[in-house]
């Protein structure tokens, strides 16, 4: 096992955690997935996907804006930095190298998805459904920030095309023109 690659600071007075000045929470995976599952049960799959898409895309956009200020990175480098940070924070290993920097479309691969790991925790056979819809907004949200800051005018939408929970080797997200 290796130590985390993300620097974590703890405020001695408040106990609050942060990384690069951004407040963070460290929670058990089962807690996060349990919260997500209850929303899916309450809203239904389609409405929950829509709800999470907007909130995760907005969060990705905000993260890129804050992180660009902290690091001095710009443009598509911030998107790749985001993919790397998600990977370093335990969500799974994201690879955004399949995104075309000229138009923001393409594919993002996710290996060892935490969503798949949690879903298959008590299963031995592949599921008949995808499990990573929660994070479909991350890549397009980050790419929207790239587009806005570079005046590209990209209108993008993302979705999970294949999921390792269905028996594929990796999860594959498509980002395409909306
Ligand atoms: Zn998946």
Boltz pocket constraint, residues with backbone or C-beta under 6 A from the ligand:
constraints:
  - pocket:
      binder: B
      contacts: [[A, 113], [A, 115], [A, 116], [A, 130], [A, 131], [A, 132], [A, 160], [A, 162], [A, 163], [A, 164], [A, 165], [A, 171], [A, 172]]
      max_distance: 6.0
